[in-house]
Amino acid sequence: MIAGTFSVEELIDDGVLAPPMDGNHGSIHPKTVDYVQSGIPFIMASDLVDGRVDTQNCAFLSDEQANSLRKGFSKTGDVLLSHKATIGRTAIVGPLETDFIMLTPQITYYRVLDEDRLDRRYLYYYFNSRPFQELLGQWAGAGSTRAYLGITGQRKLPIVIPEPAVQKDIVRRLGALDDKIELNRRMNETLEEMARALFRDWFVDFGPTRRQMECATDPAAIMGQAFPPEKAATLAPLFPAKLGGDGLPEGWQKQPVGELAEIVGGGTPNTKTEEFWEGGAHLWATPRDLSKLSGVFIGNTERKLTDAGLAKISSGLSPTGSVLMSSRAPIGYLAIASQPVAVNQGFIVMRPTDQFPTHFAKLWCEANMETIEANANGSTFQEISKKNFKPILATVPSAEVMAAFADVASLLFDKVQANEKENQILVEMRDLLLPKLMSGEIRLSDGSDSV
């Protein structure tokens, strides 16, 4: 076998692929109560993000629980494919801190045994190609509530395998784009962590005030440790010199979040009324839109509303800079609107004010998520209502400190947004190139593309 179209079954018989396996653990499938704080990553379809496996924010199993399971042991280099409910998500398992990861029944791993004939990175790109995704969706019944293609069905899937040199060219071209996407993603992780650290220091630990109290003789010198050198002289004097009896910096207070920002929800116009949806241009977000986000900002949605549809939602459009938080199933997806957006009933939206600006609101939600969840209720699933959300207390600094924080945080998040926009362009380029490379419309040449 050199090049051609082969079924997964044929590639197994020819020793190119190991038999694919999913995380079907039968009667001993782990439950939520089995999850632990750290251990063996237990990977769901939602943990396959931008071609990588998120082993930091996933669920975890103990070594004992993981080793008691019969299937779903995946390791570095495996190509993952979701095949149940959420169809067609892909990733390559990167370097692991554990010997293996565990998969849910939603995910199949494909393990390449002969890299000379099939490049695993090519297989990953092939799984992402439009023809394969469309075929997978057709076979699995994508769009239905029971979309599913089991291992037996997957063994019949066709895989187009070009010559090894062509595979390597496809990987080289698309890999260069993915490398830049990954670089931007890691940079954004660092920028976001810097913003979180600043928020914690100023508004949770009250570090600037505590440092002044520790060194009353030369507060500016100590304060300089908390700010960029060029900002220290102007930022340091904004903070109170000591804590009050309530444990807050003097002059600061606690206020219900509902008094600081405009808190709204959303709704869903009749989905069978075409007048509300056909040709719509207004963004309309659902928690599903946020679950698919790979970044902070939301600037597009799966469905859009017409003017007539928007008129059916009493809260209307929330402005750019609003912070969206899913309020149920699950609680806590967060995003910042980069365009005006309407939402369905599964959200709490915080519209920014001077007292509760955009980036402060987003970071406040992250820092107070346990409190938010503790105020949720519900028999079928937990939900935080606007009524229960609005009384939650937030620390309110002076207007000068809040404005200073907004300025500093904006510098960080503006760069995050710029990186996300660049990644969107790179993804579009990659998706445009992928079918052309697969079809041979763009071919190998002596230094330039032939089309």
GUKOLVO-385466 format. One line per 5 residues: number of its first residue (from 1); their letters; for each residue x negated, z, y negated of C-alpha. Coordinates in Angstrom, 3 decimals, m for minus. Example, Ala and Ser with C-alpha at 12.3 -4.5 7.8 and 13.67 -1.06 7.14 Angstrom:
1> AS> m12.300/7.800/4.500; m13.670/7.140/1.060;
//
This chain:
1> MIAGT> 0.000/0.000/0.000; m1.428/m1.039/m3.374; 1.364/m2.012/m5.768; 5.103/m2.569/m5.544; 8.374/m0.672/m5.427;
6> FSVEE> 8.613/2.025/m2.781; 11.113/4.702/m1.907; 10.026/8.317/m2.007; 10.477/8.330/1.777; 8.019/5.443/2.181;
11> LIDDG> 5.458/7.191/m0.023; 5.785/10.310/2.119; 5.297/8.318/5.330; 2.256/6.609/3.803; 0.628/9.930/2.878;
16> VLAPP> 0.861/9.375/m0.872; 3.380/12.171/m1.538; 4.034/15.452/0.173; 7.679/15.960/1.134; 9.396/17.047/m2.103;
21> MDGNH> 10.929/20.488/m2.091; 13.269/22.391/m4.374; 13.939/26.071/m4.903; 16.853/26.319/m2.491; 16.367/29.857/m1.253;
26> GSIHP> 19.610/30.180/0.691; 21.213/33.588/0.938; 18.205/35.347/m0.614; 18.284/33.455/m3.897; 17.078/35.887/m6.587;
31> KTVDY> 19.587/37.404/m8.993; 19.221/38.568/m12.571; 18.739/42.143/m11.359; 15.642/40.974/m9.466; 13.838/39.904/m12.635;
36> VQSGI> 10.868/41.957/m13.817; 8.902/42.109/m17.064; 5.933/40.181/m15.684; 4.846/38.677/m12.397; 5.486/35.317/m10.715;
41> PFIMA> 7.175/32.860/m13.125; 10.662/31.880/m11.924; 11.274/28.460/m13.460; 14.667/27.044/m14.420; 15.479/23.623/m15.883;
46> SDLVD> 15.536/25.153/m19.376; 11.876/26.120/m18.891; 10.799/22.466/m18.661; 9.965/21.715/m22.296; 8.226/18.606/m23.640;
51> GRVDT> 6.547/17.826/m20.341; 5.180/21.320/m19.806; 6.364/24.384/m17.946; 7.047/27.369/m20.191; 5.607/30.215/m18.138;
56> QNCAF> 5.666/32.659/m21.056; 9.371/32.857/m21.920; 10.812/32.364/m18.431; 12.153/34.910/m15.945; 9.703/36.668/m13.618;
61> LSDEQ> 9.801/37.938/m10.045; 7.682/40.586/m8.398; 5.050/39.401/m5.916; 7.072/40.993/m3.105; 10.310/39.267/m4.116;
66> ANSLR> 8.599/35.899/m4.637; 6.840/36.012/m1.275; 10.091/36.864/0.500; 11.543/33.496/m0.483; 11.182/30.533/1.848;
71> KGFSK> 10.996/27.613/m0.594; 10.091/26.617/m4.110; 6.402/27.481/m4.240; 4.944/25.131/m6.831; 1.370/24.934/m8.087;
76> TGDVL> m0.851/23.313/m10.692; m0.559/19.512/m10.746; 2.946/19.282/m9.293; 5.392/17.001/m11.069; 8.745/18.729/m11.566;
81> LSHKA> 12.143/17.035/m11.784; 15.474/18.749/m12.478; 18.261/17.388/m10.284; 21.234/19.750/m10.558; 23.570/20.320/m13.535;
86> TIGRT> 20.778/19.582/m16.016; 19.589/16.190/m14.802; 16.263/14.501/m15.487; 14.081/17.118/m17.152; 10.448/16.677/m16.169;
91> AIVGP> 7.127/18.453/m16.474; 3.686/18.695/m14.952; 2.619/22.167/m13.869; m0.469/23.031/m15.901; m3.105/25.698/m15.283;
96> LETDF> m1.492/28.921/m14.077; m2.362/32.581/m14.448; m0.742/33.145/m11.043; m1.403/31.386/m7.726; 1.977/29.646/m7.861;
101> IMLTP> 5.338/29.570/m9.613; 8.832/29.727/m8.112; 11.564/27.141/m8.736; 15.336/27.442/m8.907; 17.527/25.094/m6.822;
106> QITYY> 17.833/22.947/m9.972; 14.245/21.706/m9.678; 12.258/19.636/m7.177; 8.479/19.496/m7.086; 6.632/16.269/m6.252;
111> RVLDE> 3.056/16.747/m5.029; 0.721/13.736/m5.073; m1.655/13.690/m2.092; m3.487/10.435/m2.819; m4.536/10.167/m6.482;
116> DRLDR> m6.359/6.891/m5.799; m3.044/5.175/m5.210; m0.684/7.226/m7.382; m1.725/9.039/m10.550; 0.385/12.173/m10.927;
121> RYLYY> 0.528/11.672/m14.693; 1.822/8.141/m14.117; 4.490/9.587/m11.814; 5.502/11.980/m14.601; 5.798/9.103/m17.092;
126> YFNSR> 7.688/7.008/m14.553; 10.192/9.841/m14.084; 10.673/9.780/m17.875; 11.250/6.021/m18.040; 14.724/4.880/m19.045;
131> PFQEL> 15.415/2.866/m15.853; 14.557/5.824/m13.648; 16.502/8.301/m15.788; 19.551/6.035/m15.774; 19.362/5.569/m12.003;
136> LGQWA> 18.895/9.288/m11.429; 21.910/9.989/m13.619; 24.043/7.460/m11.749; 23.100/8.788/m8.329; 23.543/12.397/m9.415;
141> GAGST> 26.834/11.811/m11.224; 25.407/12.872/m14.592; 28.103/13.971/m17.005; 30.214/15.607/m14.307; 30.390/19.363/m13.856;
146> RAYLG> 28.780/19.010/m10.416; 25.967/16.600/m11.216; 23.547/16.889/m8.310; 21.094/14.858/m6.255; 19.653/16.811/m3.363;
151> ITGQR> 16.408/16.262/m1.500; 17.981/13.811/0.963; 19.197/11.628/m1.893; 15.930/11.930/m3.779; 13.986/10.599/m0.811;
156> KLPIV> 15.772/7.263/m1.328; 14.818/7.002/m5.008; 12.657/3.958/m5.810; 9.283/4.388/m7.498; 7.587/1.403/m9.101;
161> IPEPA> 3.829/1.649/m8.545; 1.569/m0.793/m10.413; m2.097/m1.384/m9.672; m4.254/1.743/m10.184; m5.919/0.221/m13.266;
166> VQKDI> m2.494/m0.336/m14.843; m1.452/3.212/m14.035; m4.563/4.547/m15.744; m3.925/2.369/m18.797; m0.375/3.678/m19.098;
171> VRRLG> m1.618/7.247/m18.761; m4.377/6.677/m21.319; m2.072/5.213/m23.936; 0.768/7.660/m23.524; m1.560/10.584/m22.904;
176> ALDDK> m3.171/10.121/m26.315; 0.246/10.543/m27.937; 1.062/13.546/m25.766; m2.268/15.167/m26.640; m1.434/14.970/m30.344;
181> IELNR> 2.084/16.271/m29.703; 0.622/19.217/m27.789; m1.931/19.908/m30.550; 0.868/20.045/m33.127; 2.936/22.292/m30.864;
186> RMNET> 0.096/24.768/m30.448; m0.592/24.730/m34.170; 3.061/25.546/m34.785; 2.912/28.431/m32.323; 0.025/29.854/m34.347;
191> LEEMA> 1.812/29.328/m37.665; 4.989/30.970/m36.384; 3.043/33.940/m35.036; 1.339/34.317/m38.417; 4.784/34.413/m40.049;
196> RALFR> 6.023/37.000/m37.526; 2.935/39.143/m38.073; 3.458/39.030/m41.833; 7.127/39.962/m41.448; 6.292/42.880/m39.145;
201> DWFVD> 3.584/44.159/m41.475; 5.660/43.991/m44.645; 9.175/44.855/m43.446; 8.853/46.738/m40.144; 5.579/48.693/m40.327;
206> FGPTR> 5.485/48.805/m44.159; 1.761/48.182/m43.905; 1.055/47.441/m47.588; 2.591/50.752/m48.659; 0.908/52.724/m45.877;
211> RQMEC> m2.451/51.267/m46.781; m1.976/52.319/m50.378; m1.146/55.824/m49.201; m4.313/55.865/m47.071; m6.532/54.891/m49.964;
216> ATDPA> m4.941/55.991/m53.202; m8.264/55.807/m55.001; m8.686/52.031/m54.606; m5.413/50.506/m53.426; m6.354/46.984/m54.481;
221> AIMGQ> m9.331/46.982/m52.120; m7.208/48.055/m49.184; m4.375/45.753/m50.154; m6.756/42.841/m50.112; m6.914/43.216/m46.353;
226> AFPPE> m3.220/42.373/m46.082; m3.120/39.196/m48.133; m5.060/35.982/m48.583; m7.873/36.750/m51.075; m6.391/34.459/m53.693;
231> KAATL> m3.016/36.234/m53.379; m4.106/39.885/m53.116; m4.340/40.601/m56.833; m0.809/39.408/m57.510; 0.903/40.588/m54.312;
236> APLFP> m0.581/44.071/m53.920; 0.979/45.604/m57.044; 4.455/44.505/m55.941; 4.629/47.109/m53.177; 5.584/50.775/m53.667;
241> AKLGG> 2.702/53.228/m53.464; 4.417/55.614/m51.038; 7.284/56.049/m48.609; 10.468/57.855/m49.557; 12.286/60.543/m47.626;
246> DGLPE> 14.244/57.901/m45.702; 11.017/56.437/m44.315; 11.296/53.284/m46.433; 8.967/52.280/m49.248; 10.261/53.914/m52.450;
251> GWQKQ> 13.006/51.862/m54.041; 13.783/49.909/m50.868; 17.026/50.412/m48.982; 19.059/49.414/m45.940; 22.108/47.203/m46.374;
256> PVGEL> 24.542/45.501/m43.976; 23.451/41.940/m43.345; 26.975/40.823/m44.196; 26.414/41.980/m47.778; 23.144/40.075/m48.091;
261> AEIVG> 24.046/36.628/m46.757; 27.154/34.534/m46.291; 27.993/34.833/m42.579; 30.190/32.114/m41.075; 31.194/30.796/m37.682;
266> GGTPN> 32.528/27.441/m36.611; 35.014/25.596/m34.469; 35.714/22.561/m32.310; 38.159/19.873/m33.421; 40.232/18.339/m30.646;
271> TKTEE> 37.701/16.428/m28.561; 40.357/13.919/m27.446; 41.167/12.821/m30.992; 38.907/9.858/m31.687; 39.610/10.106/m35.420;
276> FWEGG> 37.548/13.309/m35.478; 34.514/11.892/m33.665; 34.318/8.095/m33.553; 31.664/6.915/m36.024; 31.058/10.454/m37.263;
281> AHLWA> 28.095/11.160/m39.514; 28.255/14.958/m40.003; 26.009/17.022/m37.731; 27.961/19.314/m35.412; 25.847/21.756/m33.405;
286> TPRDL> 26.565/23.516/m30.137; 24.327/26.065/m28.368; 23.368/23.192/m26.041; 21.754/21.422/m29.011; 19.633/24.499/m29.670;
291> SKLSG> 18.741/24.919/m25.990; 17.123/21.470/m26.073; 15.124/22.102/m29.241; 11.368/22.262/m28.821; 10.811/23.580/m32.340;
296> VFIGN> 12.287/25.591/m35.188; 14.298/23.017/m37.149; 17.470/21.190/m36.177; 18.046/17.837/m37.864; 20.166/16.036/m35.294;
301> TERKL> 22.964/16.881/m32.875; 24.375/15.334/m29.728; 27.789/14.817/m31.338; 28.790/14.164/m34.942; 32.014/14.630/m36.887;
306> TDAGL> 33.946/12.303/m39.143; 35.333/13.545/m42.463; 38.651/14.155/m40.694; 36.936/16.156/m37.965; 34.930/18.199/m40.451;
311> AKISS> 38.156/19.071/m42.290; 39.328/20.848/m39.117; 36.457/23.363/m39.333; 37.233/26.006/m41.962; 33.557/26.866/m42.524;
316> GLSPT> 32.710/23.206/m43.150; 29.059/22.234/m43.508; 26.404/24.915/m43.854; 23.617/23.901/m46.249; 20.041/22.983/m45.458;
321> GSVLM> 18.090/26.171/m44.849; 20.935/27.939/m43.035; 19.880/29.881/m39.944; 21.905/29.159/m36.808; 22.097/31.779/m34.056;
326> SSRAP> 24.009/31.235/m30.836; 26.424/34.121/m30.451; 27.265/33.788/m26.772; 26.156/32.301/m23.439; 23.427/33.121/m24.350;
331> IGYLA> 22.995/35.157/m27.510; 19.897/34.411/m29.542; 19.068/30.707/m29.704; 17.776/30.280/m33.266; 17.224/27.261/m35.486;
336> IASQP> 16.876/26.407/m39.161; 19.049/23.566/m40.444; 16.942/20.790/m41.945; 20.172/18.999/m42.912; 23.706/20.233/m43.669;
341> VAVNQ> 25.383/21.056/m40.363; 28.716/22.215/m38.955; 28.822/24.336/m35.797; 31.181/25.150/m32.973; 32.576/28.590/m32.219;
346> GFIVM> 29.465/29.668/m30.318; 27.487/30.488/m33.464; 26.825/32.911/m36.229; 25.416/31.089/m39.244; 23.500/32.849/m42.018;
351> RPTDQ> 23.622/30.850/m45.231; 20.569/31.698/m47.345; 20.640/33.801/m50.501; 17.922/35.264/m52.718; 18.431/38.595/m50.946;
356> FPTHF> 18.326/37.015/m47.487; 16.325/33.763/m47.714; 15.931/31.300/m44.868; 12.650/32.335/m43.264; 13.308/36.047/m43.745;
361> AKLWC> 16.675/35.602/m41.979; 15.118/33.777/m39.025; 12.332/36.331/m38.585; 14.742/39.238/m39.101; 16.914/37.946/m36.256;
366> EANME> 13.900/37.695/m33.952; 12.730/41.202/m34.830; 16.226/42.694/m34.394; 17.488/40.760/m31.373; 17.788/43.893/m29.221;
371> TIEAN> 20.025/45.478/m31.845; 22.075/42.299/m32.142; 22.564/42.147/m28.373; 23.443/45.857/m28.276; 26.347/45.136/m30.633;
376> ANGST> 27.728/42.407/m28.386; 30.604/42.863/m25.987; 32.768/40.874/m23.604; 34.008/40.923/m20.023; 33.181/37.366/m18.915;
381> FQEIS> 30.027/36.997/m21.020; 28.417/38.918/m23.839; 29.267/37.743/m27.366; 28.302/39.055/m30.783; 31.221/38.563/m33.175;
386> KKNFK> 30.909/38.203/m36.937; 32.764/41.517/m37.211; 30.087/43.286/m35.164; 27.193/41.343/m36.676; 27.881/41.894/m40.360;
391> PILAT> 27.414/45.717/m40.340; 23.930/45.542/m38.776; 21.476/46.993/m41.293; 18.568/45.072/m42.756; 15.717/46.412/m44.874;
396> VPSAE> 16.050/45.221/m48.464; 12.826/45.208/m50.516; 12.551/44.613/m54.233; 13.496/41.156/m55.469; 9.849/40.566/m56.362;
401> VMAAF> 8.617/41.336/m52.830; 11.335/39.190/m51.257; 10.469/36.271/m53.537; 6.773/36.685/m52.733; 7.515/36.700/m49.003;
406> ADVAS> 9.677/33.595/m49.344; 6.797/31.799/m51.090; 4.201/32.752/m48.464; 6.520/32.093/m45.489; 7.498/28.715/m46.937;
411> LLFDK> 3.874/27.606/m46.881; 3.746/28.343/m43.143; 7.127/26.890/m42.205; 6.685/23.797/m44.351; 3.657/22.966/m42.201;
416> VQANE> 5.666/23.737/m39.062; 8.369/21.339/m40.203; 5.831/18.632/m41.071; 4.309/18.946/m37.590; 7.747/18.749/m35.995;
421> KENQI> 8.560/15.585/m37.952; 5.264/14.045/m36.883; 6.012/14.949/m33.278; 9.413/13.275/m33.521; 7.699/10.072/m34.633;
426> LVEMR> 5.122/10.357/m31.852; 7.849/10.919/m29.251; 9.724/7.858/m30.522; 6.514/5.822/m30.277; 5.902/7.079/m26.750;
431> DLLLP> 9.472/6.338/m25.685; 9.221/2.860/m27.192; 5.931/2.143/m25.437; 6.947/3.549/m22.067; 9.388/0.803/m20.945;
436> KLMSG> 7.138/m1.930/m22.381; 4.164/m0.627/m20.414; 6.235/m0.146/m17.278; 7.647/m3.683/m17.455; 4.305/m5.290/m18.260;
441> EIRLS> 5.515/m6.506/m21.667; 2.414/m4.777/m22.989; m0.465/m5.527/m20.624; m4.091/m4.658/m20.158; m6.457/m6.859/m22.167;
446> DGSDS> m9.991/m6.897/m23.428; m9.567/m4.371/m26.208; m6.181/m5.267/m27.686; m2.607/m5.319/m26.484; m0.997/m8.512/m25.259;
451> V> 2.730/m8.755/m25.832;
//
